[in-house]
Amino acid sequence: MTVRQIRLYGDPVLRTPCAPIETIDEGVRALVEDLLDTVKLPGRAGVAAPQIGVGVRAFSYNVDERVGYVLNPRIVEVRGEAVPTGEGCLSVPDLWHDALRHPYARVEGIDLDGQKVVLEGEGLFAQMLQHETDHLDGVVYLQRLPKEERAVAMRRVRESAWF
């Protein structure tokens, strides 16, 4: 359908926990199409619904030739100690910092038919699952940074041309 514009840090939708999807209707189907179209652009690993201005629990992903979506995802398992992992965000352009992420993650949700979906992986896929689920909880990756690094990141945000 449409590649949607990404909302930038400072937009309240990015800091608001998302509502679960109660009914799968044509609006939700259109949202999924837009999420998939938006994540397919080069350099994008995931796009959460709030990043395109919609406050519901859904995200799309595009990692290592795995492209898809999930509705009402929740992290049900992480493994390994959280370690600093280089990370960026479409909603915080031009910044790259080490956020604490677990090396393995498992997410459960549903698809457009209401069927259970299980997504799991290691490395970049695990990082994406944690990052996108954070978005649905109103958390931007900057909040995962150690205090000193977060202060540096926030200064760079305030000094950026897009903020």
C-alpha positions as CSV (number, residue, x, y, z in Angstrom):
1,M,0.0,0.0,0.0
2,T,2.2,2.8,1.3
3,V,5.7,3.5,2.6
4,R,4.9,5.6,5.7
5,Q,6.9,8.5,7.2
6,I,8.9,7.6,10.3
7,R,8.0,9.6,13.5
8,L,11.0,11.1,15.1
9,Y,12.1,11.1,18.8
10,G,10.2,13.7,20.7
11,D,6.8,12.6,19.1
12,P,4.6,11.5,22.0
13,V,3.5,8.4,20.2
14,L,7.0,6.9,20.6
15,R,6.8,7.2,24.4
16,T,3.3,5.9,24.8
17,P,2.6,2.1,25.5
18,C,0.6,0.7,22.6
19,A,-2.9,-0.8,22.9
20,P,-3.4,-4.5,21.9
21,I,-5.2,-5.2,18.7
22,E,-8.6,-6.5,19.7
23,T,-10.2,-7.0,16.2
24,I,-8.5,-7.8,13.0
25,D,-10.3,-5.7,10.4
26,E,-9.4,-4.0,7.1
27,G,-7.7,-1.2,9.1
28,V,-5.3,-3.7,10.7
29,R,-4.7,-5.4,7.3
30,A,-3.9,-2.0,5.8
31,L,-1.6,-1.2,8.7
32,V,0.3,-4.5,8.2
33,E,0.7,-3.8,4.4
34,D,2.1,-0.3,5.3
35,L,4.5,-1.7,7.9
36,L,5.8,-4.3,5.4
37,D,6.2,-1.7,2.6
38,T,8.0,0.7,5.1
39,V,10.4,-2.0,6.4
40,K,11.5,-3.1,3.0
41,L,13.5,0.0,2.3
42,P,17.3,-0.5,2.4
43,G,18.9,-0.4,5.9
44,R,15.7,-1.2,7.9
45,A,15.6,-4.2,10.2
46,G,12.2,-3.4,11.8
47,V,9.4,-0.8,12.0
48,A,7.0,-0.7,14.9
49,A,3.4,0.7,14.4
50,P,4.1,3.8,16.7
51,Q,7.0,4.7,14.4
52,I,4.4,5.4,11.7
53,G,2.1,7.1,14.1
54,V,-0.2,4.2,15.1
55,G,-0.4,3.3,18.7
56,V,-1.2,-0.5,18.5
57,R,1.0,-3.5,19.1
58,A,2.3,-4.5,15.7
59,F,5.7,-4.5,14.0
60,S,7.3,-5.6,10.8
61,Y,10.8,-6.9,10.3
62,N,13.4,-7.4,7.5
63,V,16.5,-9.2,8.8
64,D,18.7,-11.7,7.0
65,E,16.1,-12.2,4.2
66,R,13.4,-12.9,6.8
67,V,10.6,-10.4,6.2
68,G,7.3,-10.5,8.1
69,Y,5.1,-9.0,10.8
70,V,3.6,-9.9,14.1
71,L,0.5,-8.6,15.9
72,N,0.3,-8.3,19.7
73,P,3.9,-9.5,20.2
74,R,5.3,-10.1,23.7
75,I,8.8,-11.3,24.7
76,V,8.4,-14.6,26.3
77,E,12.0,-15.6,26.6
78,V,15.5,-14.1,26.5
79,R,18.7,-16.0,27.0
80,G,22.2,-14.9,27.9
81,E,23.5,-11.9,29.8
82,A,22.5,-8.6,28.2
83,V,25.6,-7.1,26.6
84,P,26.3,-3.7,24.9
85,T,25.2,-4.0,21.3
86,G,25.7,-1.4,18.6
87,E,22.2,-0.1,17.7
88,G,20.5,2.7,15.9
89,C,16.9,3.6,15.3
90,L,14.9,5.1,12.4
91,S,13.2,7.4,14.9
92,V,16.6,8.7,16.1
93,P,18.5,9.4,12.9
94,D,22.2,9.5,12.7
95,L,22.9,8.2,16.2
96,W,24.5,4.9,17.0
97,H,25.1,3.7,20.5
98,D,25.6,0.4,22.5
99,A,22.3,-0.6,24.0
100,L,22.0,-3.6,26.4
101,R,20.5,-6.5,24.5
102,H,20.3,-10.3,25.2
103,P,21.9,-12.5,22.5
104,Y,18.7,-14.6,22.2
105,A,15.0,-13.6,22.2
106,R,11.7,-15.3,21.6
107,V,8.5,-13.4,20.8
108,E,4.9,-14.7,20.6
109,G,2.0,-13.0,18.9
110,I,-0.6,-13.6,16.2
111,D,-0.9,-13.1,12.5
112,L,-3.8,-11.6,10.5
113,D,-5.7,-14.9,10.7
114,G,-5.5,-14.9,14.5
115,Q,-3.0,-17.8,14.4
116,K,-0.1,-18.0,16.9
117,V,3.2,-16.7,15.6
118,V,6.5,-17.5,17.2
119,L,9.6,-15.5,16.3
120,E,13.0,-16.4,17.8
121,G,16.6,-15.8,17.0
122,E,20.0,-14.8,17.9
123,G,22.2,-11.9,17.1
124,L,20.6,-9.2,14.9
125,F,17.3,-10.9,14.8
126,A,17.2,-11.1,18.7
127,Q,18.2,-7.5,18.9
128,M,15.4,-6.5,16.5
129,L,12.8,-8.4,18.5
130,Q,13.8,-6.6,21.6
131,H,14.1,-3.2,19.9
132,E,10.7,-3.4,18.2
133,T,8.9,-4.8,21.3
134,D,10.4,-1.9,23.3
135,H,8.8,0.5,20.9
136,L,5.4,-1.1,21.6
137,D,6.0,-0.5,25.3
138,G,6.8,3.1,24.7
139,V,10.6,2.6,25.1
140,V,13.1,4.1,22.7
141,Y,16.5,2.5,22.7
142,L,18.1,5.6,24.2
143,Q,16.5,4.6,27.5
144,R,18.6,1.4,27.4
145,L,21.9,3.2,27.4
146,P,24.2,3.5,30.4
147,K,23.7,6.9,32.2
148,E,26.8,8.6,30.8
149,E,26.3,7.4,27.2
150,R,22.6,8.4,27.4
151,A,23.7,11.9,28.4
152,V,25.9,12.1,25.3
153,A,23.2,10.7,23.1
154,M,20.6,13.2,24.4
155,R,23.0,16.1,23.8
156,R,23.5,14.9,20.2
157,V,19.7,14.6,19.8
158,R,19.1,18.2,21.0
159,E,21.9,19.5,18.7
160,S,20.6,17.6,15.6
161,A,18.9,19.4,12.7
162,W,15.9,17.1,12.9
163,F,15.0,17.5,16.6
